Amino acid sequence: PVRLIELATRYAGPDLLRVAQNGGVSPEEVVERHHAPRYRVHCLGFAPGFPYLGGLDPALHTPRLANPRPRVPASSVAIGGEQTGVYSIASPGGWNLIGETNTPLFRPRAPTLDTLFLLRAGDYVRFVPGETGEPVRDADPAPVFPGEPQLRILSTGLGLTVQDGGRPGFARFGVPPGGMMDPGAAAWANRLLENPVESPVLELCLQGQRLEVLQEGWLALTGSAGGPLRGRSGWSAFRVHTGDVLEFPAGRAGVWSYLAIPGGFAAERLLGSASVNPRAGLGMAFTAGQELAGDGSSRFQPPSATSGRRVFWTEVTDYSAPVLLRVWPGPQGDFFTDADRARFFAEAWTVSSQCDRVGYRLKGPILRPEPAELISEPVLPGSIQVPANGQPIVTMPDGPTLGGYPKLGLVDPEDLPRLAQMRPGQRVRFEPR
């Protein structure tokens, strides 16, 4: 059924004058021309619940900012190129801000899917000018978990989050799948403690994390980090005692490590997953002093004489080994010349320092797709996008669900975790499937 949603809007954004000057009209006329149409929701993307709205008056078409803002407030009404939209969460952004509404478009703790996302593709939206009053806040409190805390965070190091198998199936609402960057390593941490393989674990980035043990018990560590206690190496399960301090130095190679406890960590589940994605407004970033508990479901009780368990050596990944990743053809493969496609597979690409859970940037020869941009369309994890600078970006689990850059190929899903474990400066090659 066709739905029309009206959004009370206060037109006082910092880019209102810029939009007016670009269109050769007055700010008052911008307001009149913006609120007059009935907009169609083409799709949701960029962030959970963010609507791309079609039907903008051509006089208001305004290029995106050359330097995107590091943070745009939630509920900001904006114009980007030929479309208008509303920022559903606080996030970086390059659209022109012309106003704000007090209606939340995304409520991550709402009880049903119908109340999680205000809009759907196909809906119509009308902006109603006027004073909006105070923004509506999400009053649903975060859950409190029973049970004794087992660990206290002393330092988050270069990165520390809870991750599980992710939340696939919500891309149509702009929600990336998320989840563990290296599911294989995380699964082994859980197997060592006889947990289901996608139980929530701590995902550690590189080094520097420090955790204090509050309860005697068992932990398991896999991935790139070195042993957190004297005499304890990675890829093993081991006993810990109250008062122990776990310190995670850099391993010889690799980026991501996984720490598991019996039963998995207790964590809030949003859209069916405990995976934290602060950029998408899902879950909460850790700070020093927070305490972590298990979910209380484990019956892991090895014999008292057991001092540890190890992953068999043939199952341990050598993160320093040369990497050759399989690539499926991309939907815009024909945007690239035969020479550029051949060059992509012939060269060894360097992993840049600009890598995170959103995307991995590669450095190498310049690729020139033609055309260089397209209307935003779905993007999957593993998509090899080539922006205007000609240097590929591989989309990772927390990456955007929509993108406007040509996609040369798609890294095979089984190979993507191997790329995730590559450090800046390492070289990677690709082969066509």
Secondary structure, DSSP 8 states (H G I E B T S, - for coil): ---EEEEEEE---TTHHHHHHHHTS-HHHHHHHHHSS-EEEEEE-SSTT-EEEE---GGG-B---SS-EEEE-TTEEEEEBTEEEE-SSSEEE-SEEEEEESS-SB-TT-SSHHHHBS--TT-EEEEEES---S------------S-EEEEEEEETT-EEEE-S--TT-GGGT------SSHHHHHHHHHHTT--TTS-EEEEESS-EEEEE-S-EEEEEEES---SSTT--SSEEEEE-TT-EEE----SS-SEEEEE-TT-B----BTTB---BGGGTBS----TT-EEEB-S-------TT--EEE--GGGS--TTS-EEEEEEE-TTGGGS-HHHHHHHHHS-EEEEEEE-SSEEEEESS----SSS--S-EE--TTEEE--TTS--EEE-TTS-SEE-S-EEEEE-TTTHHHHHT--TT-EEEEEE-
